[in-house]
Amino acid sequence: MGGKRSLGRRFGWLWAAYGVSAFGTRLAFDAFPLIAVIVLHAGPAEVAVLAAAGLAVGAVVAVPLGPWVEFRHKRPVMVAMDLVRCVALLTVPAAYALGGLTFEQLLVVAVLVAAADITFTAASGAFLKALVPREDLLVANGRFEATTWTATVLGPPVGGAMIGLFGPVTTVVADAVSYLLSALGIRAVGGGEPRPEPAPTTKGSLLEGWRYILAHPLLRPLFINTALVNALIMVSSPLLAVLMLGPLGFSPWQYGLAFAVPCLGGLLGSRLARPLAARYGQHRVLLTFGVLRACFPLGLAFVGPGMSGLVLVMVVELGVIFCCGVYNPVYATTRLELTPPDRVVRTLSAWGVSSKLTTAGMTALWGLLGSLLGTRTAIALAGVLLLATPALLPWRRNTAPEHPQEAVPSADGPPLCQ
């Protein structure tokens, strides 16, 4: 995946750790909404609240962690966040087995996992920036992106089958175990890290991350566009789960299959990202595929029952995911190239917090809209608004790193269509 070029043994362990956690996460695709619908009989508003509250409170919890992580070794933080996610997730099957699973517990676990996700992503970005040479940055991002989509092809249908055979919390157990294996893989990376900068006498703040993003002529529009596109894509997910698993009568394995098969497009896109960027330039690729990824989701409003509905979802998702497969590694590469090493954690933390809060707020709003207007109308509204988001892309060409002397080693894990 991502070419035959070797990035070394340490990157190999990191890639393996990422791969196993990615497969675990994709096995548990939409696990909490599925549990809420199937076990707790939740409706559209409750499912939306579950998705929104977990992201929002998790993001708030993560706010003080960004500056704290900036001035510490990143690998121990990554291991700790994997273990936090493992333990939190294991409480769900434990409570289910004892007959005590509640909606409130799902909310608490969603918060812990979201906070750990943000912290892990920020720490891993800084760790990779020191691990992978700048000239290999896009290769590394392409490999992570290809791994994500490979896991997404296989994970949801297998997870749906596991739920059908062994019960609704099976995939949560698998996800928890994957985080434990990821922690072991990250420990196996070994080697040293650059000594963290000493903590300033006046504590670093996540505000510095936001200031840097908003002052940068390329990062600012990229940040705004990404947050809105992510949110408008994600708001349809719980609504579509309710629609497909409820009135349209799809089974969990069919629901998983509808989102798994199109991920072959993401795998193809991730393999094309580097050659396309080499031929046309990163900026042009960002603009082209940033526009194209916004054009497909409106089609989800027209999904119906039976095979034709399943095919429609697959076609729409194929278009979105292929574009994201190209866009994501180029976007991740550009973001890290433009961020100096001593600001990576705070910048990525600020970025992640903003993205999750935006998604949380809009998911809650769309849950309300789904209850008031109907799920199909709410999905259509998100699709229409997405068509306007290309206007927020960084159309002014300015791709040179602000701090070229500091941007020597860099890399990043892939965002969501992020």
N, C-alpha and C positions, 0 to 999 in steps of 0.2 A: 504494500500500500504506500502511495506517495513516492514511488521510485525506489531504485535499488541502492541508492547512496547511503553508506553507513554513517550514522551520527554518534557511534561509540556505544560501549557497554552500558554506561550510566543512563544515557538516553533510552537505551533498549529496556532497562528495568522500569524507567518512568513511563514509557509507552505501554508496557505490559500492565502496569498498575492502572493506568488510565483505561486501558482496554477492558480489564475485568470489571472495573466499577461502571463503565459505560454499558456493558452487557447486562449487569445487574439492574441498573437504572431502567434500561429499555425493557427488560422482563417485567418490571413493575410499572410499565407505561400507564399513566392515569390511574394508578392503584387506589389512591385515596378517593377520587370521585367514584370509582367503581364500587369500593367498599361502602361509601356513603349511600349510593343508589341501591345496591343489592342487599346489604346487611341492615343499614339504618333507614332505608326507604326515604332518602332525602329527595327534595324537589329542586328545581332550577336555582332558586334563591339560596338554599342551604349549600348546594354544591359550589355556587359562585363565592359565597362567604368563606367556605373552606379554602378555596384556592386563593382568594384575596387576602384573608387574614393571615394565613401562613406566610405569604410573601411580604406583606406590609410589616407585621411585627418582627419577622425575621430580619428584615432590612434594618429596622430601627435598632434591634439588638446588635447588629453587625457594625453600626456606626462607630462606637468607640474602639472596636477591634482593629480597624484599618491602621490608624496611627500606631497602635501598640505593636502590630505585626511588622510594620516598616522597619523597626530598629532591632529585630530579632532574627535568628536563623530561621529560614523558611521551612526547611524539611521537617523539623519537629512539629511545627504548627500544622503542616499538611497531615502528618500522621495523627495528631490529636483530633483534627476535624473529621477525619475518616472514622475514628473510634467513636466520636460523639454521634455521628450519623448512624453508625452500627447499633449502638446501645439504644438510641431513641427509637429506631425502627423496630427493634426486637420487642419493645413494650406493646406494640400493636397485636402481634399474634399471641403474646402471653395473655393480654386482656381478653382477646377473642376466645381463647381456649377456656378461660375461666368464666366466660359469659358476662364479662363486665365492660366490653368495649362501648365507648360512648363517642358522640360527636365532639364533645369537648376535648377528649384525649387526642383525637385526630388533629384537632386544631393545635394543641400544644406540640405534638410531634412535628407537624408541618412547620411551626415556628422555629423549632430547634434545627431542623434539617435545612431550612432556608438560610438561617444565620450562618450555619457551618458551611453551606455552599458558597456564600459570598466570601467568607474568610479564606476558604480553601482556594478558590479561584484567584483571589488577589495574591496570596502567598505563592501559588504555583506559577503565576505569571512572572513574578520577580525571580523565582528559582530558575525558571527556564531561560530567562534573559541572561543569567550568568552561566548557564550550562551549554547553550547552543550558540555557535558563532553566528554573527549577523547574516553572513552569506547563505547560511542554511536555514534561516528563519522560516521562509515560505515552505521549504521542504518539510520541516517539522510540523508546521500548522496543517499542511496538506495531509500528513499522516494521521494527526489527531482527527481531522475532519472526516477522512475516509473511515477511520475506526468508528466514529460516532454513527455514521450512516450504515455501516455494516452491522453494527449492533442493533440499529433501529429496524433494519430489514428482518433480522432473525428474532429479536426480542419480543415485540408485541404479540405475534401469533403464537409463539411458544408460551409466553406468559398467559395468553387467553386460554390455551389448552390446559395449562397447569391449573388455572382457576377452575376450569370445568371439571378436571379430574380430582383435584385435591382440596378445593375450597378457596374462598376469596382472599385469604391472607397469605397464600403460598408465595406469591411473588414478592411480598414485603420481606419475608424471611430470606429469599434469594438475594434481594437488594442489600439487606443488612450484612449478609455473608460476603458479598462482593466488596463492601467497604472495608471489612476486616482484611481481606486478601489484598486490597489496594494499599492499606497501611503497611502490610508486610513487604509489598513490592517497593514502596517508597523507602522503607528502611534499607532494603537491599541495594538501593542506588549507591549508597556509600560515598566515599570521597568527602572532600571539604567544600565549604561554601565561602564566598568572599565575606570578610568580616563586616557585619552590619555597621552602618554609620552609627556613632554614639547618639543616643537620644538627646535632643536639644534641651536646654535648661527650661525653655518655655515649650510646653508639650505640643508636639505636632498635632494638627487637627485635620479631619477629613475635609474641612473647608478649603484647605490648600489644594486638595485634589480637584474639587469643583472649580476653584479659581483658575487652576491651570487649564482645565478642559474648556471653560467658557472664554478664556482669553486667547485660546489658540484658534487661528483662522480655519483650520481644517478639522480639528477635533470637535469644535463646537457644533457645526452642522451635522457631522457624523454621529455625535452623541444624541442630538435631538431627534434626528431621523431614526436612529436605531431604537431608542426608547419607545417611540410611537409605533413603529412597525412591529416590534416585538409584542407590545401590548395589544395592538389591534389584531394580530394573528392569534395571540393566546386567549383573548376574551371569548373566542368562538369555541374553544376546546371543551369547557364544561357544558356549554349549551348544546354542542353537537353530541356529547356523550349522553345527555338526557334525551335528546331527540332520537338518536339512533338506537339506544338501549331501551327506550320507552315506546313512544307511539309508532316508530318505524319497525320495531320488533327484531332488530339485529341481535345476535348472540354476542357474548364477550369475545369469542375467537374471531368472529366476522369483523367486529369493531377493531380489534387489533390488526387483522389482516389488511383492513382498509388503509391503515397508516404505515404498515410495514413494507408492502410491495413497492410503493412509490419511493421508498428510501434508496432503492437502487439508483434513482436519479441523483440523489445526494452523493452516493459513492462515485458515480461518473463525474459529477460536477467537481468534486474535490480533487480528482485526478487531472482535470482540465485546468484547474485554477493556476497552477504554476506556468504551464506553457502559454496560456492566454495572457497572463500578466507579463511574461517575457516578450511576447510578440506585440501586444497593444499597450502595455504600461498599466501599472496598478490603478492609477486614477481612472482611466477609461473603463476598466473592468468593474471598479466600484460603482461608477455611474450606470453602466449598462445593466448590470445584474441587480443593482439597487432599484432601478425602475421596474425591471421585469418581475421581480419577486412580489411586487405589490399588485400585479394585474390579475392574479388567479383566484384569490380567496373568495371573491364575490360569488363564484360558482357554487360554493357550499350551501348557499341559501336555497338552491333548487334540488337538493338531495331528496329522493323518494324511497319507497320501500323496494325490496327485492334486488335482483342482480343489477338492474340499471342504476339504482341508487348507489350500490357498492362501487360500480365502475366509475360513476361520476366523482365520488369522493377520491378514488384512486387517481383519476386524471388530474383533478385540481391539485391534489397533494404532490403529484409527480412534478407539475410545473413549478410549484412553490419550492419544493425541496431541491430540485436541480439547480435553480437559481441561487438558493442559499448555499448549496454545496460549493459553488464557484465563489460566491461573495464572501462567505465567512472566513476562510483562511487569508484572503487578501485584506479584508477588514481588520482581522486580528493582527496581521503583520504590520499594517500601516499604523495601527494604534500604538503598538509597542515601539516601532521605529521613532515615533514622535514623542515618546515619553522617556525622560532621563531616568537612570537607574535609581536615584535616590527619591523618586516620586512614584515609582511603579505601583507599590501596594496602595498608597493613598488614592492615586488616580483610578486604579482598577476597582478599589473598594467603593469610591464615590460613584463610579460608573455603574457598578453592580447594584448598589443601594438605590440609585435613581431609577434604574431599569425595573427593579422589582417593585418599588413603590408605585411607579407609573402603571405597571401591569396589574398590581393589586387593586389600586383605585379604580382602574377601568374595568377590571373583572367584576368587582362589586357592583359598579354602575350597570354593566351589561347583564348581570344577574337580575337586577331590578327591572331593566328594560325587557328582559326575557319573560319575567313574570307579568309585566304590564302589557307588553305588545305581542308576546309570543316568541318562542325561541327562533323561529325561522326569520321573523322580521328583524330581530336583534342581530342575527348572523349577517343578514343582508346589509344592515347599517354599517357594521364593521368593515365589510367588503367595499362599500362605497367610499368610506373615509380613507381606506388604504390607497385608493386610486389617487388621492391628493398628496400622499406623503413624498413622492419623488421631488416635489418642489423644495423640500427641505434638505436634499442631498448637497454635498459640498461641490457645487458646480464650478467654483473658481479653482483653477489648478494651482495647488501649492502643496507639493508632496515632499519637499526636502525636510529632513528632520531638523527640529529647532536646535538640537544639541548633537550634531553629528559626531563630535568627539566622544560623547557619552553613549552613543547608541551602537556600540560595537557588538557586544553579545546580546542577542535578543531572541525571544520566541514567546509563544502564548498558546494556551489551550483554546479550542474553538468555542465561540459563543453559541447561543441558541439560534435562531435564524437571526441571530442575535445582533 
